[in-house]
């Protein structure tokens, strides 16, 4: 189980949550403590856009990449075959993709503070996704919202024609008519 292994030890699996939680806290603190005050409304909007963007990215990646593009589809099938195994994207890979596909373009198009704000929203969305995905496979009970997410994700795992691609929300499944 190296740095790029899909199945993680309990320690490595939990470290992913800690790493992203730490990144969210550090970036949020930096934006509040050192970011330009005049930019706060814009930065708050960018954080919200990053969260919204993450929800669409989660849906698109799950529907089109994880179910159609090798080697990602092969890796994702291992998760479908063993849903309680500690299988997840290695932190180094997911972090690198977020840095290259979100932070770097935002930095080049704007500035450090705004790029960090957009990235914070995406990171917070990814952390929420990771927590919800873990919960639907490993937690018992939960409130109405979590039970609904568990139901939708169970339907996704049990169907040949998949559907139910959203993990944190069914919004995009409704928009794209993939609740079957």
C-alpha positions in Angstrom: 0.0 0.0 0.0 2.2 2.8 -1.3 1.4 6.5 -1.8 -0.7 5.8 -4.9 -2.5 2.7 -3.6 -6.2 2.8 -3.9 -6.9 0.6 -0.9 -5.6 2.3 2.2 -4.6 1.2 5.6 -6.9 2.6 8.3 -4.2 5.2 9.2 -3.7 6.4 5.6 -7.5 6.4 5.0 -8.0 8.6 8.1 -5.1 10.8 7.3 -6.9 11.8 4.1 -9.7 13.4 6.2 -7.2 15.1 8.5 -5.1 16.4 5.6 -8.1 18.0 3.9 -9.6 19.3 7.1 -6.3 20.9 7.9 -6.0 22.5 4.4 -9.5 23.9 4.8 -8.8 25.4 8.2 -5.4 26.8 7.2 -6.6 28.4 4.0 -9.8 29.8 5.7 -7.7 31.2 8.5 -5.2 32.8 6.0 -8.0 34.4 4.0 -9.6 35.8 7.2 -6.4 36.8 9.0 -4.3 38.1 6.1 -6.6 38.5 3.1 -7.4 42.0 2.0 -10.5 43.3 3.8 -11.9 45.0 0.7 -11.8 41.6 -1.1 -13.8 39.7 1.6 -17.2 39.8 -0.2 -15.6 38.7 -3.5 -13.6 35.9 -1.6 -16.8 34.7 0.1 -18.5 34.6 -3.2 -15.6 32.6 -4.7 -15.8 30.1 -1.8 -19.5 29.6 -2.5 -18.8 29.2 -6.2 -16.1 26.7 -5.3 -18.6 24.6 -3.3 -21.1 24.8 -6.1 -18.4 24.0 -8.6 -17.4 21.0 -6.5 -20.9 19.6 -6.5 -21.0 19.7 -10.3 -17.5 18.3 -10.6 -18.4 15.5 -8.2 -21.3 14.5 -10.4 -19.5 14.8 -13.7 -16.4 12.9 -12.5 -18.5 10.1 -11.0 -20.8 9.8 -14.0 -18.3 10.2 -16.9 -14.8 9.5 -15.6 -15.3 6.9 -12.9 -17.8 4.9 -14.9 -16.2 5.3 -18.4 -12.5 6.2 -18.5 -9.9 3.6 -17.8 -8.0 3.2 -15.5 -10.4 5.3 -13.3 -13.4 3.1 -14.2 -11.4 -0.1 -13.2 -10.5 1.5 -9.9 -14.0 2.6 -9.3 -15.3 -0.9 -10.1 -13.2 -2.2 -7.3 -15.1 0.1 -5.0 -18.4 -1.2 -6.3 -17.3 -4.8 -5.8 -16.1 -4.1 -2.2 -18.0 -1.0 -1.0 -16.8 -1.2 2.6 -13.1 -1.6 1.7 -11.0 1.5 2.5 -10.7 2.4 -1.2 -10.3 6.1 -2.1 -8.3 8.4 -4.3 -4.8 8.8 -2.9 -4.4 12.2 -1.2 -1.4 13.1 -3.3 -3.4 12.5 -6.5 -6.5 14.3 -5.5 -4.6 17.2 -4.0 -2.4 17.5 -7.1 -5.5 17.5 -9.3 -7.2 20.3 -7.2 -3.9 22.3 -7.3 -3.5 21.9 -11.0 -7.1 22.2 -12.2 -8.5 24.7 -9.7 -5.8 26.7 -7.8 -3.3 27.3 -10.6 -5.9 28.5 -13.2 -7.6 30.7 -10.6 -4.2 32.1 -9.5 -3.3 32.8 -13.1 -6.6 34.5 -13.9 -6.8 36.5 -10.7 -4.6 36.7 -7.6 -3.4 34.6 -4.7 -6.3 35.6 -2.4 -9.1 34.9 -4.9 -7.5 31.8 -6.2 -7.2 30.5 -2.6 -10.8 31.4 -1.9 -12.1 29.4 -4.9 -9.8 26.5 -4.0 -11.1 26.7 -0.4 -14.6 26.1 -1.7 -13.6 23.2 -3.8 -11.5 21.7 -0.9 -14.4 22.1 1.5 -16.7 20.4 -1.0 -14.3 17.5 -1.5 -13.9 17.1 2.3 -17.7 17.1 2.6 -18.0 14.5 -0.2 -15.3 12.3 1.5 -17.2 12.5 4.8 -20.6 11.7 3.2 -19.2 8.9 1.1 -17.6 7.4 4.2 -20.8 7.8 6.2 -23.0 6.1 3.5 -20.7 3.1 3.6 -19.7 2.8 7.2 -22.0 4.6 9.6 -25.2 3.2 10.9 -28.3 5.4 11.5 -28.2 9.1 10.8 -30.9 11.6 10.2 -33.3 11.9 7.3 -30.8 13.6 5.0 -28.1 11.0 5.6 -30.6 8.1 5.2 -31.7 9.7 1.8 -28.0 9.9 0.7 -27.5 6.3 1.8 -30.5 5.1 -0.2 -29.5 7.0 -3.3 -25.9 5.7 -3.1 -27.1 2.1 -2.5 -29.3 2.4 -5.6 -26.2 3.6 -7.5 -24.2 0.5 -6.3 -27.0 -2.0 -7.1 -28.1 -0.9 -10.6 -26.6 -2.0 -13.9 -27.5 1.3 -15.5 -26.1 3.2 -12.5 -27.7 6.6 -12.1 -27.7 8.3 -8.7 -24.2 9.8 -9.3 -24.4 12.5 -6.7 -23.1 11.6 -3.3 -23.5 14.8 -1.4 -26.6 15.9 -3.2 -29.2 14.7 -5.7 -29.4 18.1 -7.3 -27.4 17.3 -10.5 -29.1 13.9 -10.8 -32.4 15.8 -10.9 -31.1 18.3 -13.4 -29.6 15.6 -15.7 -32.5 13.1 -15.1 -30.3 10.3 -13.7 -32.5 9.4 -10.7 -33.9 6.1 -12.1 
